[in-house]
């Protein structure tokens, strides 16, 4: 029995190692390719660079207009993150802490939406955005992503809030607190771990969002980083300047890597806490 357990532990460790290598190896490969020349790249894609060409990063920054696209992404992600997280917190509070007729029916509809392909909503969604003159606008994209609730985030935060003691609100009402004061001064502070977890996942989703900006943004000056790098990739069929492309990919990856390193423990702790409390 002990030998079998040891064997299974070894298998799991090997699988985890292979999983880690499948993530790390492509990043390392792109990194050292970005420091080579195009001649070296086409001669041997596996060889290490004979000389480090950091000028590829300068060329990628200017040629692909990464600075402007990063500013666009910062505006889009920042405003959508704050507004979207606040609205998710409000919705979770209303559906878990308040009692009103039809609440269970609303929850049932929300659960039902998990089984519906989101791509089915693209056409009517685009028609609505076009009718409201919100296409080709970062502000319109912010409105779309902020008010478009994510069921997973709502379930995560709703499960966390539902575990809070009911006595807290009863004591607040006795002391004369209004409904909004109960929400803002009692529920929100106690739900901070869950809110932070939702905000982190929202940030990663918004920063890596490609489909929405690709559909609704048409001017290059308004492109987010994902669409900008897609357009840069399309140019490769004419230029084949792959080392500059790889340098741009590394630059784009840096913000999300830094964000993950800083909030790694909060992601794991918050997600586990929300799952256990839900």
KOLFI-973563 format. One record per atom (N, C-alpha, C): residue in three letters; z, y, x. Coordinates in pm, whole numbers, plus 50000, padded with zeros to 5 digits. Atoms other than C-alpha are relative to their C-alpha. Layout:
% KOLFI-973563
alaZYX
...
% end
This chain:
% KOLFI-973563
unk500004987950084
unk500005000050000
unk500005012550086
unk499914988649910
unk500925023650282
unk498685002050075
unk501274999149928
unk497695015350467
unk498915005849909
unk500994994650095
unk495635022350155
unk500195014949980
unk499734985750018
unk497355055850107
unk499555007950122
unk500434993349877
unk496735064850471
unk498485001050007
unk501475000150001
unk493075054950433
unk499465010649905
unk500464990150097
unk492665076450121
unk500265014250047
unk499724986749944
unk494365105950292
unk498955003850104
unk501044997449900
unk491865102550576
unk498685003649936
unk501254997050071
unk488955102250332
unk500035014149944
unk499904986550058
unk490215133650157
unk499905010650108
unk500084990249891
unk490675151650488
unk498585001250053
unk501394999649955
unk487155141950593
unk499135007749902
unk500774992850101
unk485745154650263
unk500295015050005
unk499664985949989
unk487645187450298
unk499375006350123
unk500624994949878
unk486355191250654
unk498505002249979
unk501434998650027
unk482775185250541
unk499735011749906
unk500144988850093
unk483245209950255
unk500145013450074
unk499804987749924
unk484575236550496
unk498805002750091
unk501144998149912
unk481715230550739
unk498755004349923
unk501164996150082
unk479165233850457
unk500025014849966
unk499894985650026
unk480485269250403
unk499935008050129
unk499894992549876
unk481215279950758
unk498724999450082
unk501175001749913
unk478145265850934
unk498855009549964
unk501094990550029
unk475515286350739
unk500325014350042
unk499624986449961
unk477485318350805
unk499875001850150
unk500094999349853
unk477765310951178
unk498545000050045
unk501425000849964
unk474065301851193
unk499305013349976
unk500614987150030
unk473015334251024
unk500495010750099
unk499434990149908
unk475355353851253
unk499294999850134
unk500634999949867
unk473865342051580
unk498495001849991
unk501434997050016
unk470325343651442
unk499775015149991
unk500134985550014
unk470935380351362
unk500075007350134
unk499884993949868
unk471535386751734
unk498864996050093
unk501155004249921
unk468205372251850
unk498815008949969
unk501264993350031
unk464655385051854
unk499174990849911
unk500875008150085
unk461945373351616
unk499244989550080
unk500705009549915
unk460125356851905
unk500884987950027
unk499065011149975
unk463215336151991
unk500224991949873
unk499765007050127
unk463735327751625
unk498874990249969
unk501145008650034
unk460235313651576
unk499754989450107
unk500165010149896
unk460315295151909
unk500944988249977
unk499015010650021
unk463495275751833
unk501125005649914
unk499014994350092
unk465705282351529
unk501414995450031
unk498665005249970
unk468605262551678
unk500555005150132
unk499554995449869
unk468785278652021
unk500915012249986
unk499134988449997
unk471525303652101
unk499265011950060
unk500694988249947
unk470475339652180
unk500215001550150
unk499884997749856
unk469745346652545
unk500635013650028
unk499424986549988
unk470785382952492
unk500355004849859
unk499554995450130
unk472725399152209
unk499295013049961
unk500784988450046
unk470515423452015
unk500735006349881
unk499254993350108
unk472965445051818
unk499145010549929
unk500894990150064
unk470095468951743
unk499434994749868
unk500475005650127
unk469105444851463
unk500835005349883
unk499124995050106
unk472105457551265
unk499705014649968
unk500384986150024
unk471145493851311
unk498685000849923
unk501295000350067
unk467595485851204
unk500154995749854
unk499785004750138
unk468815466750897
unk500655010949915
unk499294989650075
unk471125495250794
unk499055011049955
unk500904989050033
unk468355521350805
unk498784995249921
unk501235004750063
unk465335500650702
unk500214995349857
unk499715005350133
unk466985484450401
unk500845009349915
unk499224990050075
unk468905515650296
unk501314994049947
unk498785006950040
unk472115495550291
unk501115009949965
unk498954990250027
unk474315526650298
unk499985004749855
unk500124995350138
unk472995539649964
unk500344989049901
unk499735011050092
unk473135505549800
unk501494996349999
unk498565002549997
unk476735500949916
unk500765010549919
unk499374989550081
unk477675534449762
unk499794997349851
unk500275003550140
unk475985524149437
unk500894988449956
unk499165011550033
unk477855491049447
unk501455004049988
unk498614995450005
unk481155508449517
unk500295007249869
unk499834993050127
unk480685531149215
unk499984990249883
unk500145009850108
unk479555502748989
unk501194990649993
unk498905009749997
unk482235478149099
unk501345006949973
unk498714993250015
unk485085503449117
unk500305003949856
unk499774995550137
unk484675518548771
unk500054988049904
unk500015011950086
unk483805485048607
unk501294992150015
unk498775007749975
unk486835468848770
unk501195006249929
unk498854993350062
unk489345494848650
unk499914999549848
unk500174999750145
unk487925498448299
unk500024985949942
unk500075013650051
unk487195461448253
unk501354993050003
unk498685006349991
unk490635450048373
unk500955005749895
unk499154993850103
unk492345475048143
unk499674994649862
unk500405005150131
unk490325463247843
unk500384985349984
unk499605014150006
unk490985426647926
unk501504998949975
unk498555000050020
unk494715434247946
unk500345003649855
unk499784996250140
unk494595451647606
unk499654988549906
unk500445010950087
unk492665423047447
unk500964988150008
unk499075011349984
unk494975396647591
unk501325002949931
unk498754996350066
unk498015415647465
unk499874999049848
unk500195000150145
unk496575419547116
unk499904985849945
unk500245013450050
unk495605383047086
unk501154990350026
unk498905009249969
unk498785367847229
unk501375005249957
unk498674994550029
unk501655391847155
unk500115006149861
unk499984994050133
unk500645406946822
unk499694989549893
unk500245009150111
unk500675389046488
unk499255007349889
unk500794993850105
unk497935397846240
unk499094989349940
unk500835009650072
unk495725380145988
unk498644998550070
unk501285002849937
unk492685363746142
unk500074998250150
unk499885001249854
unk494105361446495
unk499524986450050
unk500415013449958
unk493615323646519
unk498494998149985
unk501445001150021
unk490105326946380
unk499255007050114
unk500624992849889
unk489235352546649
unk500074991750128
unk499865008749883
unk490625329346916
unk499014988449993
unk500945011150018
unk488475301246773
unk498575004350034
unk501324994949967
unk485355322746798
unk499855002150151
unk500034997849855
unk486245331847156
unk499834986650072
unk500145013249939
unk486675295047245
unk498604994349977
unk501345005050032
unk483385287147073
unk498955006050094
unk500964993349913
unk481575312147293
unk499894993350136
unk500065007249873
unk482405290247594
unk498874989850001
unk501025010350010
unk479875264847468
unk498615005649977
unk501304993750024
unk477065289947415
unk499445005250132
unk500614995049876
unk474675296647707
unk499895015249998
unk500034985549996
unk475075332847811
unk498605005750010
unk501364995049983
unk471375335747890
unk499325002849866
unk500584997650132
unk470615334647516
unk500195014349953
unk499714986350042
unk472085369547483
unk499215010450078
unk500674990349914
unk469865385447747
unk498985008649925
unk501054992450070
unk466985395447517
unk500605010049901
unk499414989950090
unk469035411247233
unk500855010250074
unk499214990649921
unk471315426647494
unk499125010650063
unk500914990449939
unk468385442647671
unk499435009649896
unk500524991550107
unk466955455447342
unk501025010649960
unk498924990550033
unk470325471347259
unk500145010650108
unk499884990549891
unk470595487347603
unk498815009650003
unk501194991650001
unk467015500147576
unk500065010049886
unk499884991250115
unk467665514747231
unk500985011350026
unk498964990049969
unk470765533147360
unk499695008150125
unk500414992849877
unk468845546247665
unk500984997850114
unk499055003449894
unk471255528447901
unk499384991750110
unk500665007349893
unk468665510348112
unk499745009350118
unk500214992549875
unk468025521148472
unk501115010250023
unk498844991149986
unk471505536148481
unk501204991850046
unk498795006649955
unk474555525748680
unk501125001549897
unk499004997950104
unk476705540748406
unk499814990349884
unk500275009750105
unk474995519148145
unk500414986050041
unk499615013149948
unk475555488748364
unk501524998550000
unk498535000150003
unk479235498048392
unk500514997649859
unk499605001850140
unk479545500648014
unk499784985549956
unk500335013750038
unk477855466847971
unk501014990150056
unk499115009649936
unk480075448448220
unk501475002449966
unk498604997050032
unk483295466148121
unk500364995249860
unk499715003850139
unk483055459747746
unk499574985649969
unk500365014050018
unk481485425347786
unk501124991150051
unk498815007549962
unk484645404247786
unk499644986250056
unk500155013349942
unk484865373148004
unk501084990949942
unk499065008750069
unk486475344147817
unk501014994050097
unk499085005949902
unk487945328848132
unk501135009550035
unk498974990249965
unk489775360848226
unk500955002149882
unk499174998150119
unk491005365147869
unk500964988349981
unk499155011850012
unk492335329547861
unk501084999950108
unk499054999949889
unk493995333048202
unk501125009949976
unk498994989750022
unk495775365748124
unk500744997849869
unk499355002950127
unk496455355847764
unk501034989050014
unk499035010749975
unk498145323647879
unk501215005050075
unk498884994449925
unk500275343548121
unk500905008449908
unk499214991350087
unk501335369147861
unk500754992249892
unk499365007650108
unk502105343047595
unk501284993150046
unk498805006549948
unk504765328147824
unk501185009550013
unk498914990349988
unk506795360447833
unk500924999149878
unk499055001250111
unk509975360047618
unk499735010249890
unk500204991250114
unk509645374647270
unk501155010249986
unk498844991050012
unk513085390447302
unk499745013650063
unk500294987449933
unk511645417347528
unk499475010449901
unk500584990750097
unk509605433047250
unk500995003349889
unk499014997550104
unk512355429046993
unk501025010350048
unk499064990149945
unk514755447947221
unk499375013750010
unk500694987349988
unk512145474747279
unk499855006949866
unk500134994150133
unk511535479946908
unk501345005249949
unk498664995450041
unk515285482646848
unk500345013250067
unk499744987549927
unk515425509847114
unk499055011249961
unk500894989650048
unk512675528846934
unk498695001450075
unk501254999349924
unk509735521047163
unk498814997749907
unk501225001850078
unk506245524247018
unk499254987750051
unk500785011749962
unk503655496647036
unk499365001950137
unk500634997549870
unk501845512947328
unk501045000450111
unk498955000049899
unk505125518947512
unk500454985850034
unk499675014049975
unk505945482147470
unk498964993750093
unk501085005649920
unk502585473247615
unk500035005350142
unk500174993749870
unk502545498147901
unk501244998950090
unk498774999549920
unk506195498248012
unk500704986650015
unk499325012949994
unk507235462247948
unk499044988650033
unk500915011349983
unk504315438047917
unk499175001350127
unk500854998249883
unk502055452848185
unk500764997750132
unk499285002849874
unk504725453748463
unk500334985150019
unk499655014149988
unk505795418048385
unk498764991150020
unk501245007749988
unk502155406348376
unk499215003750124
unk500724995449881
unk501235422148710
unk499364988850081
unk500665010849925
unk500625388848891
unk498724995049932
unk501195004450072
unk498195377848620
unk498915010650000
unk500984989150000
unk496495412048605
unk499325001150135
unk500574999349865
unk496045412648983
unk499034988550023
unk500895011449986
unk494525377848973
unk498685002449929
unk501214997150076
unk492055388148703
unk499185010850071
unk500714989149930
unk491195420048896
unk499294994850124
unk500625005649880
unk490485400049213
unk498744992249964
unk501165007850041
unk488175375949035
unk498905009049943
unk500994990650052
unk486485404748857
unk499275007050114
unk500634993449885
unk485865422349188
unk498954991050065
unk500945009149936
unk484255391749343
unk498774997749913
unk501135002050090
unk482105386349034
unk499095012149993
unk500804987850009
unk480995422649014
unk499255002750130
unk500644997249870
unk480275426049386
unk498814990750023
unk501075009849982
unk478145394549383
unk499044999249881
unk500865000350118
unk476515402249048
unk498575004050037
unk501414997249970
unk472745400649077
unk499165001649874
unk500885000450116
unk471245393148737
unk500025013149921
unk499904987650078
unk472565423848551
unk499305011850067
unk500704988949932
unk471525450148810
unk498514997450016
unk501425003149982
unk468225431948865
unk499205002749871
unk500684998050128
unk467365433848494
unk499965014649960
unk499864986650060
unk468565469048414
unk499705011550096
unk500274989249905
unk467915488848734
unk498584998750053
unk501405000249956
unk464345498248825
unk499725009450116
unk500224990649889
unk464695526949074
unk500724995050125
unk499375004749876
unk465355516649438
unk501245008150040
unk498854991749963
unk467785545849479
unk501264996149924
unk498855004150081
unk470045529849215
unk500374985350021
unk499755014249980
unk469955494049344
unk501414997550053
unk498775005049939
unk473215476049408
unk499634991350119
unk500265006949874
unk473595455949725
unk499264986849977
unk500655012750027
unk472515423149566
unk498505001649976
unk501424997550029
unk469225436849428
unk499305005450124
unk500594994349880
unk468625456149748
unk499624989150100
unk500295010849906
unk468855424749961
unk498934990649946
unk501085008050060
unk466625406049717
unk498655006550029
unk501254993049971
unk463945432749759
unk499664999050148
unk500245001749856
unk464395430550137
unk499454986150030
unk500495013749980
unk463865393050116
unk498544998749956
unk501385000550046
unk460645398549921
unk499035005650104
unk500854994149897
unk459295419050211
unk499704990150113
unk500185009349889
unk459605389150444
unk498654992949997
unk501315006450007
unk456325374650317
unk498925008550065
unk500954991249935
unk454595404850474
unk500405003350144
unk499544995749867
unk456755413250778
unk500564988550084
unk499375011349929
unk458625380850870
unk501005004750105
unk498974994849908
unk461305401851040
unk501344993749960
unk498865007550052
unk463935375250976
unk501315003850067
unk498734996949931
unk466485385551239
unk500615012849943
unk499484988050065
unk466785419951079
unk500544996849862
unk499535004550130
unk467115403250741
unk501364993250012
unk498735006749979
unk469925381350875
unk501115010150033
unk499024989649969
unk471675412051015
unk500455007249873
unk499644993850127
unk471525428050672
unk500904991249916
unk499165009550075
unk473015396750514
unk501435000350052
unk498654999649941
unk475955397750757
unk500715012949959
unk499384987250039
unk476575434650681
unk500484999449855
unk499665000950142
unk476575427450308
unk501204990949977
unk498915009650017
unk479015398550350
unk501355005550044
unk498754995249939
unk481615418650543
unk501025004849895
unk498984995550097
unk483275436550243
unk500664988849923
unk499415010950077
unk483745404550043
unk500864991150088
unk499185008149909
unk485045385750349
unk501335006950026
unk498774992549977
unk487565413250423
unk500904999549877
unk499245000450125
unk488615413950059
unk500664986449981
unk499445013550016
unk489095376250054
unk501144997650097
unk498945002049900
unk491135376150377
unk501275007249959
unk498824992050037
unk493445403550247
unk500704993949879
unk499415004550126
unk493975388649901
unk499994984849982
unk500105014550010
unk493685351649980
unk501254993949935
unk498755005650054
unk497355343949908
unk500215004149855
unk499824995550138
unk497365365049592
unk499074992549905
unk500955007650084
unk494295346449462
unk500594986549966
unk499485013350020
unk495895312349509
unk501295000349919
unk498714999350069
unk499395322449395
unk499835004549855
unk500194994850135
unk498215342349094
unk499314990149909
unk500715009750083
unk495775316048972
unk500884988249964
unk499095011250028
unk498365288249003
unk501075004049902
unk498954995350091
unk501035308948830
unk499465001549858
unk500584998450132
unk498715317748544
unk499714986949934
unk500305013250058
unk497665281448499
unk501284993149955
unk498755006650035
unk501265269148498
unk500655006449878
unk499384993450113
unk502475295448257
unk499194998349873
unk500845001650118
unk499455290948026
unk500204986249939
% end
